[in-house]
Amino acid sequence: MSTQSSNQAQHICKVSLKGRALLNDPQWNKGSAFIEEERKAFGLVGILPYKVNTLDEQIERAYQQLKQRDTAIRQNSFLESLKAQNWVLYYALLQRYLKELMPIVYTPTEAEAIANYSHLFRRSEGLYLNYPHADIMEETFLDQIKGRNIDLIVCSDAEAILGIGDQGVGGIGISTAKAVIYTLVGGIDPARSLPVSLDVGTDNENLLNDPLYVGWQHKRLRGKEYDEFVDTFVQLVRKYLPHSLLHFEDFGVTNAQRLLDIYRDKHAVFNDDVQGTGAVTLATLMSAVGITKSKLSDQTIVVYGAGSAGLGIARQIRDAMVILDKIDKAEATKRFYLIDKDGLVTKGLVAKCEHAGWAEFERDDSECRGTSLLDVIRDSKATVLIGTSTHAGAFTEEVVKEMTKNNAHPIIFPLSNPTRLAEVQPKDAIKWSEGKALMATGSPFDPCDLPGGGKAIYSIAECNNALIYPGIGLGTMIAKAKKVSDGMLIAATRRLAELSPALKSHQGESGGQGDVRDSDGNLPPLLPDFGEAPHVNFEVALAVAQCAIEEQLATVDFELDELRQKAEIARWMPSYPKYEYDPKGNSGMF
């Protein structure tokens, strides 16, 4: 891990760059914050205007410039430009206005930026590995990591981007966005992360026919050629960066779980769509069942949308039932009903579609009178409804009311994003359930008024992977774990659930039949506010690292009682250290 920390401003950094070369390097550029002594030492007098600004002053100026952009996509473009100029200022600005700017640099705005990547392209970022140059992949990879200490690689083949599907080389945008979140809320040094695009073509006809498309304009690879290309990349990571975390992002449903299964016992590999989505949803569900004073294994769960995210969620919750409630895996699997666009996942549907991963959750064809969402909820007496379908409005008034018939407090999670693709608007679900539903969404929504008059509100939890995956990554990197185990994921979810505002303040009665509101009549959110994400992820990281040490997966030599101190040292924070010029310097901290 990096030796930079929250006290990094007290360190001295030896830098070999001078003049405009220094100003053009976003890792080391301070802009107008270079002090007088540094300006003379680095040949910046006359290149910069006279006044020296503090970082706070720079943040205020950048924020004013940002607010002059009148659309989210223009604000996203401005922030990308700022990141290309000055890393410290970029991250300090985001940190100052975290909750406000998160939707700009991540979901939902990043999806629009990715969809228009080739038309917005100005400057490359990260590593582009494309199939036509597969024969020189090792040389290309080594050029990028030469002289660098890389702890994190975030890669995507861009087949299933943020609810908008195949985006080809634009997938580098999700790799860079995820790396930004690792830094912003996980404290990962941005110099030690590497975003990667695995450009294996695209099946997006718009991109294939777009003369401005900057990726490999070819139909997406499948089968043996695809597997060999991905394996070459993974083996390079294993060979040259053996203690790094390899984060897979937005792979298609046919590859996401399959690749995770292939590599998860060979390297510290993490798939956010499968494990991250599953982990944060599990933590949210643990909070909800804690409020109702029930158990995970008491739930009957309908997952609407049986792609990689839906399957990942089902597996994560199922495995938690086995580990925490000590029930048989087959028995736990029976608690789930998965529904895809063709209806309930049954033996007949599995035989027809041959879908990877469906078979373990298949139901008998005779179990339900019908296979629609409403039929399944009615026949299964579902207690939990989770949406990962990108089917906007799928949770109709009739569906929500049927859920409410089954439960004093139905648990309803419309997780599809961006916002416009949510399965139900929270305010509608609250109205239709007469204020009884316990909810979380995949994108941010405003608080909802609770029925009954008065000023009582329900603050809807944002079931956002970024509340947990940076902590899982940081904990894995602190421990230099050999793998990301199921135990480490459960440790992360339990710690996040423990931080739930709803659990801290609820007044639920035994059996979950009582009032789950706080003393003011409000319903607190099931997860912490996103503004608390840095603190939350740090606590998650400690839990993950501790589990790795206890499971003997860690390759570090410190004891558990040193963990918090080591974790604090490992965190990167955006602040300016003092620079000294050294023509032989490697710009390292000491």
GUNUTI-851265 format. One line per 5 residues: number of its first residue (from 1); their letters; for each residue x, y, z of C-alpha. Coordinates in nm, 2 decimals, always signed. Layout:
BEGIN
NUM) a) X Y Z ~ ...
This chain:
BEGIN
1) mstqs) +0.00 +0.00 +0.00 ~ +0.10 +0.36 -0.04 ~ +0.28 +0.54 +0.24 ~ +0.06 +0.85 +0.18 ~ -0.19 +0.92 +0.46
6) snqaq) -0.41 +1.18 +0.60 ~ -0.09 +1.34 +0.74 ~ +0.08 +1.34 +0.40 ~ +0.10 +1.72 +0.39 ~ +0.37 +1.69 +0.66
11) hickv) +0.58 +1.48 +0.43 ~ +0.84 +1.60 +0.17 ~ +0.82 +1.48 -0.18 ~ +1.12 +1.48 -0.41 ~ +1.01 +1.57 -0.76
16) slkgr) +1.22 +1.56 -1.08 ~ +0.98 +1.75 -1.30 ~ +1.01 +2.12 -1.36 ~ +0.82 +2.40 -1.53 ~ +0.53 +2.32 -1.76
21) allnd) +0.61 +1.95 -1.74 ~ +0.52 +1.97 -1.37 ~ +0.21 +2.17 -1.44 ~ +0.10 +1.92 -1.70 ~ +0.13 +1.61 -1.47
26) pqwnk) -0.20 +1.58 -1.28 ~ -0.04 +1.36 -1.02 ~ +0.20 +1.63 -0.91 ~ +0.05 +1.96 -1.03 ~ -0.07 +2.20 -0.76
31) gsafi) -0.17 +2.48 -0.99 ~ -0.19 +2.81 -0.81 ~ -0.12 +2.64 -0.47 ~ +0.26 +2.61 -0.54 ~ +0.42 +2.82 -0.26
36) eeerk) +0.68 +3.09 -0.34 ~ +0.98 +2.86 -0.25 ~ +0.85 +2.58 -0.48 ~ +0.79 +2.83 -0.76 ~ +1.15 +2.93 -0.76
41) afglv) +1.29 +2.58 -0.72 ~ +1.07 +2.44 -1.00 ~ +1.09 +2.72 -1.26 ~ +0.73 +2.83 -1.21 ~ +0.78 +3.20 -1.16
46) gilpy) +0.63 +3.37 -1.46 ~ +0.44 +3.06 -1.56 ~ +0.19 +3.10 -1.28 ~ +0.01 +3.42 -1.17 ~ +0.14 +3.59 -0.86
51) kvntl) -0.10 +3.49 -0.59 ~ -0.06 +3.16 -0.40 ~ -0.40 +3.00 -0.33 ~ -0.48 +2.75 -0.05 ~ -0.64 +2.42 -0.15
56) deqie) -0.97 +2.55 +0.01 ~ -0.96 +2.85 -0.22 ~ -0.90 +2.63 -0.52 ~ -1.19 +2.41 -0.42 ~ -1.42 +2.71 -0.39
61) rayqq) -1.32 +2.84 -0.74 ~ -1.36 +2.49 -0.90 ~ -1.70 +2.45 -0.74 ~ -1.81 +2.79 -0.87 ~ -1.69 +2.69 -1.22
66) lkqrd) -1.87 +2.35 -1.19 ~ -2.20 +2.51 -1.10 ~ -2.19 +2.73 -1.41 ~ -2.24 +2.41 -1.61 ~ -2.61 +2.37 -1.65
71) tairq) -2.64 +1.99 -1.72 ~ -2.51 +1.69 -1.54 ~ -2.32 +1.57 -1.85 ~ -2.15 +1.91 -1.88 ~ -2.06 +1.89 -1.51
76) nsfle) -1.92 +1.54 -1.57 ~ -1.71 +1.67 -1.85 ~ -1.58 +1.95 -1.64 ~ -1.48 +1.72 -1.36 ~ -1.30 +1.49 -1.61
81) slkaq) -1.10 +1.79 -1.73 ~ -1.02 +1.88 -1.37 ~ -0.89 +1.53 -1.30 ~ -0.67 +1.55 -1.61 ~ -0.51 +1.86 -1.46
86) nwvly) -0.48 +1.81 -1.08 ~ -0.56 +1.49 -0.89 ~ -0.55 +1.65 -0.54 ~ -0.79 +1.93 -0.63 ~ -1.02 +1.69 -0.81
91) yallq) -1.05 +1.45 -0.52 ~ -1.06 +1.73 -0.26 ~ -1.36 +1.89 -0.45 ~ -1.54 +1.56 -0.47 ~ -1.47 +1.48 -0.11
96) rylke) -1.61 +1.83 +0.00 ~ -1.93 +1.78 -0.20 ~ -1.95 +1.40 -0.19 ~ -2.32 +1.34 -0.18 ~ -2.40 +1.61 -0.44
101) lmpiv) -2.13 +1.51 -0.69 ~ -2.14 +1.14 -0.66 ~ -2.43 +1.11 -0.92 ~ -2.22 +1.32 -1.15 ~ -1.91 +1.11 -1.15
106) ytpte) -2.09 +0.78 -1.11 ~ -2.44 +0.66 -1.17 ~ -2.65 +0.79 -1.33 ~ -2.45 +1.05 -1.53 ~ -2.15 +0.83 -1.60
111) aeaia) -2.38 +0.61 -1.81 ~ -2.45 +0.90 -2.04 ~ -2.08 +0.98 -2.06 ~ -1.99 +0.62 -2.15 ~ -2.26 +0.60 -2.41
116) nyshl) -2.11 +0.91 -2.58 ~ -1.75 +0.82 -2.51 ~ -1.62 +0.83 -2.87 ~ -1.79 +1.16 -2.93 ~ -1.66 +1.32 -2.61
121) frrse) -1.31 +1.17 -2.64 ~ -1.03 +1.41 -2.57 ~ -0.76 +1.22 -2.38 ~ -0.69 +0.86 -2.31 ~ -0.69 +0.73 -1.96
126) glyln) -0.58 +0.39 -1.83 ~ -0.48 +0.09 -2.03 ~ -0.66 -0.01 -2.36 ~ -0.60 -0.38 -2.44 ~ -0.76 -0.46 -2.78
131) yphad) -0.78 -0.80 -2.95 ~ -0.60 -0.71 -3.27 ~ -0.29 -0.63 -3.05 ~ -0.32 -0.94 -2.83 ~ +0.02 -1.07 -2.95
136) imeet) +0.19 -0.77 -2.78 ~ -0.03 -0.76 -2.47 ~ +0.26 -0.84 -2.23 ~ +0.47 -0.56 -2.37 ~ +0.18 -0.32 -2.36
141) fldqi) +0.10 -0.42 -2.00 ~ +0.46 -0.38 -1.88 ~ +0.49 -0.04 -2.04 ~ +0.20 +0.08 -1.83 ~ +0.31 -0.06 -1.49
146) kgrni) +0.69 +0.01 -1.53 ~ +0.82 +0.19 -1.22 ~ +0.47 +0.18 -1.06 ~ +0.34 +0.00 -0.75 ~ +0.00 -0.11 -0.85
151) dlivc) -0.24 -0.23 -0.58 ~ -0.57 -0.22 -0.78 ~ -0.67 -0.31 -1.14 ~ -1.03 -0.23 -1.25 ~ -1.11 -0.39 -1.58
156) sdaea) -1.43 -0.42 -1.80 ~ -1.51 -0.57 -2.13 ~ -1.81 -0.33 -2.14 ~ -2.08 -0.59 -2.23 ~ -2.33 -0.48 -1.96
161) ilgig) -2.27 -0.12 -1.86 ~ -2.49 +0.05 -1.60 ~ -2.82 -0.07 -1.74 ~ -2.74 +0.06 -2.09 ~ -2.57 -0.26 -2.23
166) dqgvg) -2.28 -0.31 -2.46 ~ -2.07 +0.00 -2.49 ~ -1.75 -0.13 -2.64 ~ -1.43 +0.07 -2.57 ~ -1.65 +0.32 -2.38
171) gigis) -1.62 +0.07 -2.09 ~ -1.30 +0.24 -1.99 ~ -1.53 +0.50 -1.84 ~ -1.67 +0.26 -1.59 ~ -1.32 +0.13 -1.50
176) takav) -1.20 +0.48 -1.43 ~ -1.52 +0.57 -1.25 ~ -1.49 +0.27 -1.02 ~ -1.12 +0.35 -0.96 ~ -1.22 +0.71 -0.86
181) iytlv) -1.47 +0.57 -0.61 ~ -1.20 +0.34 -0.46 ~ -0.99 +0.65 -0.41 ~ -1.27 +0.89 -0.30 ~ -1.44 +0.67 -0.04
186) ggidp) -1.19 +0.39 +0.01 ~ -0.87 +0.59 +0.03 ~ -0.68 +0.40 -0.24 ~ -0.39 +0.61 -0.38 ~ -0.49 +0.69 -0.74
191) arslp) -0.13 +0.64 -0.85 ~ -0.16 +0.28 -0.75 ~ -0.47 +0.19 -0.95 ~ -0.49 +0.10 -1.31 ~ -0.82 +0.12 -1.51
196) vsldv) -0.83 -0.13 -1.80 ~ -1.05 -0.17 -2.11 ~ -1.06 -0.52 -2.25 ~ -1.17 -0.43 -2.61 ~ -1.30 -0.75 -2.76
201) gtdne) -1.54 -0.58 -3.00 ~ -1.90 -0.48 -2.96 ~ -2.24 -0.60 -3.07 ~ -2.38 -0.25 -3.04 ~ -2.49 -0.17 -3.40
206) nllnd) -2.48 +0.21 -3.33 ~ -2.11 +0.18 -3.24 ~ -2.03 -0.06 -3.53 ~ -2.18 +0.20 -3.77 ~ -2.04 +0.51 -3.61
211) plyvg) -1.75 +0.66 -3.80 ~ -1.62 +0.84 -3.48 ~ -1.61 +0.52 -3.27 ~ -1.26 +0.49 -3.13 ~ -1.26 +0.12 -3.04
216) wqhkr) -1.21 -0.20 -3.24 ~ -1.51 -0.19 -3.48 ~ -1.58 -0.56 -3.49 ~ -1.84 -0.80 -3.36 ~ -1.78 -0.90 -3.00
221) lrgke) -1.56 -1.21 -2.95 ~ -1.71 -1.52 -2.80 ~ -1.59 -1.87 -2.71 ~ -1.23 -1.98 -2.71 ~ -1.08 -1.66 -2.86
226) ydefv) -1.25 -1.45 -2.59 ~ -1.14 -1.69 -2.31 ~ -0.78 -1.70 -2.42 ~ -0.77 -1.32 -2.45 ~ -0.90 -1.27 -2.10
231) dtfvq) -0.68 -1.54 -1.96 ~ -0.37 -1.38 -2.11 ~ -0.46 -1.06 -1.93 ~ -0.53 -1.23 -1.59 ~ -0.21 -1.43 -1.61
236) lvrky) -0.01 -1.11 -1.66 ~ -0.17 -0.96 -1.35 ~ -0.09 -1.28 -1.15 ~ +0.27 -1.28 -1.28 ~ +0.36 -0.92 -1.24
241) lphsl) +0.12 -0.79 -0.97 ~ +0.07 -1.10 -0.75 ~ -0.06 -0.90 -0.45 ~ -0.30 -0.68 -0.63 ~ -0.68 -0.68 -0.63
246) lhfed) -0.83 -0.75 -0.97 ~ -1.17 -0.60 -1.00 ~ -1.40 -0.72 -1.28 ~ -1.68 -0.47 -1.38 ~ -1.98 -0.49 -1.60
251) fgvtn) -1.91 -0.82 -1.78 ~ -2.21 -0.98 -1.95 ~ -2.42 -1.24 -1.78 ~ -2.26 -1.53 -1.97 ~ -1.92 -1.43 -1.84
256) aqrll) -1.95 -1.25 -1.51 ~ -2.00 -1.55 -1.27 ~ -1.81 -1.79 -1.50 ~ -1.49 -1.59 -1.49 ~ -1.52 -1.52 -1.12
261) diyrd) -1.55 -1.90 -1.06 ~ -1.24 -1.96 -1.28 ~ -1.01 -1.72 -1.11 ~ -1.14 -1.64 -0.76 ~ -0.92 -1.92 -0.59
266) khavf) -0.61 -1.82 -0.80 ~ -0.59 -1.45 -0.72 ~ -0.76 -1.18 -0.52 ~ -1.04 -1.13 -0.77 ~ -1.36 -0.94 -0.71
271) nddvq) -1.66 -0.90 -0.94 ~ -1.86 -0.59 -0.83 ~ -2.18 -0.68 -1.03 ~ -2.19 -1.03 -0.87 ~ -2.03 -0.98 -0.53
276) gtgav) -2.05 -0.61 -0.47 ~ -2.42 -0.59 -0.56 ~ -2.49 -0.90 -0.37 ~ -2.30 -0.78 -0.06 ~ -2.46 -0.44 -0.04
281) tlatl) -2.81 -0.59 -0.10 ~ -2.74 -0.85 +0.17 ~ -2.64 -0.58 +0.41 ~ -2.95 -0.38 +0.34 ~ -3.17 -0.69 +0.38
286) msavg) -2.99 -0.78 +0.71 ~ -3.08 -0.43 +0.83 ~ -3.45 -0.48 +0.73 ~ -3.48 -0.83 +0.89 ~ -3.31 -0.69 +1.20
291) itksk) -3.58 -0.42 +1.22 ~ -3.86 -0.68 +1.19 ~ -3.68 -0.91 +1.43 ~ -3.68 -1.20 +1.19 ~ -3.40 -1.40 +1.02
296) lsdqt) -3.27 -1.42 +0.67 ~ -3.38 -1.78 +0.65 ~ -3.74 -1.68 +0.74 ~ -3.77 -1.48 +0.41 ~ -3.92 -1.59 +0.08
301) ivvyg) -3.74 -1.38 -0.18 ~ -3.85 -1.30 -0.54 ~ -3.57 -1.16 -0.76 ~ -3.71 -0.99 -1.06 ~ -3.43 -0.98 -1.32
306) agsag) -3.21 -1.30 -1.33 ~ -2.90 -1.15 -1.50 ~ -2.56 -1.13 -1.34 ~ -2.67 -0.89 -1.07 ~ -2.99 -1.08 -0.98
311) lgiar) -2.80 -1.41 -0.97 ~ -2.52 -1.25 -0.76 ~ -2.77 -1.12 -0.51 ~ -2.95 -1.45 -0.48 ~ -2.63 -1.64 -0.43
316) qirda) -2.50 -1.39 -0.17 ~ -2.82 -1.40 +0.04 ~ -2.85 -1.78 +0.00 ~ -2.49 -1.83 +0.12 ~ -2.54 -1.59 +0.41
321) mvild) -2.84 -1.80 +0.52 ~ -2.62 -2.11 +0.52 ~ -2.33 -1.94 +0.71 ~ -2.53 -1.73 +0.95 ~ -2.85 -1.93 +1.01
326) kidka) -2.69 -2.27 +0.97 ~ -2.94 -2.41 +0.73 ~ -2.87 -2.66 +0.45 ~ -2.78 -2.50 +0.11 ~ -3.05 -2.68 -0.07
331) eatkr) -3.31 -2.56 +0.18 ~ -3.18 -2.21 +0.15 ~ -3.20 -2.22 -0.23 ~ -3.57 -2.31 -0.20 ~ -3.64 -1.96 -0.05
336) fylid) -3.58 -1.80 -0.39 ~ -3.80 -1.74 -0.69 ~ -3.61 -1.59 -0.99 ~ -3.80 -1.42 -1.27 ~ -3.66 -1.31 -1.60
341) kdglv) -3.82 -1.16 -1.91 ~ -3.96 -1.50 -2.01 ~ -4.12 -1.55 -1.66 ~ -4.04 -1.76 -1.36 ~ -3.72 -1.96 -1.39
346) tkglv) -3.85 -2.31 -1.40 ~ -3.70 -2.64 -1.51 ~ -3.88 -2.60 -1.84 ~ -3.74 -2.25 -1.90 ~ -3.39 -2.36 -1.80
351) akceh) -3.41 -2.65 -2.05 ~ -3.53 -2.41 -2.32 ~ -3.28 -2.13 -2.26 ~ -2.97 -2.31 -2.12 ~ -2.89 -2.00 -1.92
356) agwae) -2.57 -2.01 -1.71 ~ -2.65 -2.01 -1.34 ~ -3.02 -2.06 -1.36 ~ -3.03 -2.43 -1.29 ~ -2.95 -2.41 -0.92
361) ferdd) -3.26 -2.18 -0.87 ~ -3.50 -2.35 -1.10 ~ -3.85 -2.43 -0.97 ~ -4.08 -2.71 -1.07 ~ -4.31 -2.61 -1.35
366) secrg) -4.62 -2.70 -1.14 ~ -4.53 -2.48 -0.84 ~ -4.71 -2.17 -0.93 ~ -5.04 -2.12 -1.11 ~ -4.87 -1.86 -1.33
371) tslld) -4.52 -1.73 -1.40 ~ -4.58 -1.36 -1.40 ~ -4.45 -1.14 -1.12 ~ -4.79 -1.10 -0.96 ~ -4.86 -1.47 -0.98
376) virds) -4.53 -1.56 -0.82 ~ -4.58 -1.31 -0.54 ~ -4.93 -1.43 -0.47 ~ -4.84 -1.81 -0.48 ~ -4.51 -1.79 -0.30
381) katvl) -4.63 -1.55 -0.02 ~ -4.31 -1.35 -0.08 ~ -4.17 -1.13 +0.20 ~ -3.89 -0.97 -0.01 ~ -3.91 -0.83 -0.36
386) igtst) -3.58 -0.73 -0.53 ~ -3.57 -0.57 -0.88 ~ -3.26 -0.59 -1.10 ~ -3.45 -0.60 -1.43 ~ -3.42 -0.24 -1.57
391) hagaf) -3.79 -0.28 -1.64 ~ -3.92 +0.06 -1.53 ~ -4.26 +0.04 -1.35 ~ -4.26 -0.33 -1.32 ~ -4.36 -0.32 -0.95
396) teevv) -4.72 -0.20 -1.01 ~ -4.97 -0.09 -0.75 ~ -5.12 -0.44 -0.77 ~ -4.78 -0.60 -0.71 ~ -4.70 -0.38 -0.41
401) kemtk) -5.04 -0.43 -0.26 ~ -5.00 -0.81 -0.29 ~ -4.67 -0.79 -0.11 ~ -4.84 -0.59 +0.16 ~ -5.10 -0.86 +0.21
406) nnahp) -4.83 -1.11 +0.29 ~ -4.64 -0.89 +0.54 ~ -4.67 -0.63 +0.81 ~ -4.36 -0.47 +0.65 ~ -4.29 -0.59 +0.30
411) iifpl) -3.93 -0.55 +0.19 ~ -3.91 -0.40 -0.16 ~ -3.58 -0.31 -0.33 ~ -3.61 -0.16 -0.68 ~ -3.24 -0.16 -0.76
416) snptr) -3.22 -0.10 -1.13 ~ -3.05 +0.22 -1.23 ~ -3.02 +0.48 -1.36 ~ -3.32 +0.64 -1.19 ~ -3.55 +0.62 -1.49
421) laevq) -3.52 +0.24 -1.50 ~ -3.63 +0.18 -1.13 ~ -3.90 -0.09 -1.10 ~ -4.11 +0.15 -0.89 ~ -4.09 +0.51 -0.77
426) pkdai) -4.04 +0.49 -0.39 ~ -4.32 +0.75 -0.32 ~ -4.57 +0.52 -0.51 ~ -4.46 +0.21 -0.32 ~ -4.49 +0.39 +0.01
431) kwseg) -4.84 +0.52 -0.08 ~ -4.96 +0.18 -0.21 ~ -4.82 -0.01 +0.10 ~ -4.98 +0.25 +0.33 ~ -4.63 +0.34 +0.46
436) kalma) -4.55 -0.02 +0.56 ~ -4.28 -0.10 +0.30 ~ -3.91 -0.11 +0.39 ~ -3.73 +0.01 +0.09 ~ -3.39 +0.07 -0.07
441) tgspf) -3.32 +0.18 -0.43 ~ -3.02 +0.15 -0.67 ~ -3.01 +0.52 -0.74 ~ -3.07 +0.82 -0.51 ~ -3.43 +0.94 -0.45
446) dpcdl) -3.57 +1.22 -0.24 ~ -3.73 +1.14 +0.10 ~ -4.09 +1.04 +0.08 ~ -4.38 +1.16 +0.29 ~ -4.54 +0.89 +0.50
451) pgggk) -4.92 +0.85 +0.50 ~ -5.13 +0.97 +0.78 ~ -5.07 +1.34 +0.76 ~ -4.80 +1.53 +0.96 ~ -4.45 +1.58 +0.86
456) aiysi) -4.32 +1.22 +0.90 ~ -4.08 +1.11 +0.62 ~ -3.90 +0.80 +0.50 ~ -3.54 +0.86 +0.39 ~ -3.49 +0.60 +0.12
461) aecnn) -3.16 +0.41 +0.15 ~ -2.95 +0.41 -0.17 ~ -2.84 +0.05 -0.21 ~ -2.52 +0.16 -0.38 ~ -2.22 -0.08 -0.42
466) aliyp) -2.00 +0.21 -0.34 ~ -2.10 +0.18 +0.03 ~ -1.92 -0.15 +0.05 ~ -1.69 -0.24 -0.24 ~ -1.42 +0.02 -0.18
471) giglg) -1.40 -0.11 +0.18 ~ -1.38 -0.47 +0.06 ~ -1.10 -0.37 -0.17 ~ -0.91 -0.17 +0.09 ~ -0.94 -0.45 +0.34
476) tmiak) -0.81 -0.70 +0.09 ~ -0.52 -0.48 -0.01 ~ -0.43 -0.40 +0.35 ~ -0.41 -0.77 +0.43 ~ -0.26 -0.85 +0.08
481) akkvs) -0.51 -1.14 +0.08 ~ -0.45 -1.44 -0.14 ~ -0.82 -1.43 -0.24 ~ -1.15 -1.26 -0.16 ~ -1.33 -1.53 +0.04
486) dgmli) -1.70 -1.57 +0.12 ~ -1.61 -1.51 +0.48 ~ -1.46 -1.18 +0.40 ~ -1.77 -1.07 +0.21 ~ -2.00 -1.18 +0.50
491) aatrr) -1.77 -0.98 +0.74 ~ -1.82 -0.67 +0.51 ~ -2.20 -0.71 +0.50 ~ -2.24 -0.76 +0.87 ~ -2.03 -0.45 +0.95
496) laels) -2.23 -0.24 +0.70 ~ -2.56 -0.36 +0.84 ~ -2.44 -0.28 +1.19 ~ -2.40 +0.08 +1.08 ~ -2.77 +0.11 +0.96
501) palks) -2.95 +0.42 +1.10 ~ -3.27 +0.22 +1.10 ~ -3.13 -0.05 +1.32 ~ -2.99 +0.21 +1.56 ~ -3.32 +0.39 +1.61
506) hqges) -3.60 +0.16 +1.54 ~ -3.86 +0.06 +1.80 ~ -3.98 -0.27 +1.65 ~ -4.17 -0.52 +1.85 ~ -4.10 -0.90 +1.87
511) ggqgd) -4.21 -1.07 +1.55 ~ -4.19 -0.75 +1.34 ~ -4.55 -0.65 +1.40 ~ -4.48 -0.33 +1.59 ~ -4.39 +0.03 +1.49
516) vrdsd) -4.06 +0.05 +1.30 ~ -4.05 +0.43 +1.30 ~ -3.83 +0.64 +1.52 ~ -3.94 +0.86 +1.81 ~ -4.03 +1.14 +1.57
521) gnlpp) -4.25 +0.91 +1.36 ~ -3.99 +0.90 +1.07 ~ -3.86 +0.59 +0.90 ~ -3.48 +0.61 +0.90 ~ -3.29 +0.46 +0.60
526) llpdf) -3.18 +0.10 +0.60 ~ -2.82 +0.21 +0.51 ~ -2.60 +0.50 +0.61 ~ -2.62 +0.82 +0.41 ~ -2.38 +0.83 +0.12
531) geaph) -2.21 +1.13 +0.27 ~ -2.08 +0.89 +0.54 ~ -1.93 +0.65 +0.27 ~ -1.56 +0.72 +0.36 ~ -1.62 +0.63 +0.73
536) vnfev) -1.84 +0.34 +0.65 ~ -1.59 +0.19 +0.40 ~ -1.31 +0.23 +0.65 ~ -1.50 +0.03 +0.90 ~ -1.58 -0.23 +0.64
541) alava) -1.22 -0.25 +0.54 ~ -1.12 -0.33 +0.90 ~ -1.37 -0.61 +0.92 ~ -1.25 -0.76 +0.59 ~ -0.88 -0.74 +0.68
546) qcaie) -0.95 -0.89 +1.02 ~ -1.14 -1.18 +0.86 ~ -0.85 -1.23 +0.60 ~ -0.60 -1.25 +0.89 ~ -0.82 -1.49 +1.09
551) eqlat) -0.88 -1.71 +0.79 ~ -0.50 -1.72 +0.72 ~ -0.55 -1.56 +0.38 ~ -0.34 -1.25 +0.46 ~ +0.02 -1.23 +0.35
556) vdfel) +0.11 -0.94 +0.59 ~ +0.31 -0.98 +0.91 ~ +0.13 -0.75 +1.15 ~ -0.11 -0.85 +1.43 ~ -0.48 -0.78 +1.46
561) delrq) -0.42 -0.52 +1.73 ~ -0.21 -0.32 +1.48 ~ -0.48 -0.33 +1.21 ~ -0.65 +0.00 +1.26 ~ -0.32 +0.19 +1.27
566) kaeia) -0.20 +0.01 +0.96 ~ -0.53 +0.09 +0.78 ~ -0.50 +0.46 +0.88 ~ -0.15 +0.48 +0.73 ~ -0.27 +0.31 +0.41
571) rwmps) -0.54 +0.56 +0.34 ~ -0.47 +0.83 +0.07 ~ -0.61 +1.17 +0.13 ~ -0.62 +1.46 -0.11 ~ -0.37 +1.72 +0.03
576) ypkye) -0.06 +1.89 -0.09 ~ +0.28 +1.77 +0.05 ~ +0.58 +2.00 +0.03 ~ +0.80 +1.95 -0.28 ~ +1.18 +1.96 -0.31
581) ydpkg) +1.35 +1.95 -0.65 ~ +1.57 +1.65 -0.71 ~ +1.67 +1.57 -1.08 ~ +1.72 +1.20 -0.97 ~ +1.40 +1.20 -0.77
586) nsgmf) +1.12 +0.95 -0.85 ~ +0.85 +1.17 -0.69 ~ +0.81 +0.92 -0.41 ~ +0.70 +1.01 -0.06 ~ +0.94 +0.96 +0.24
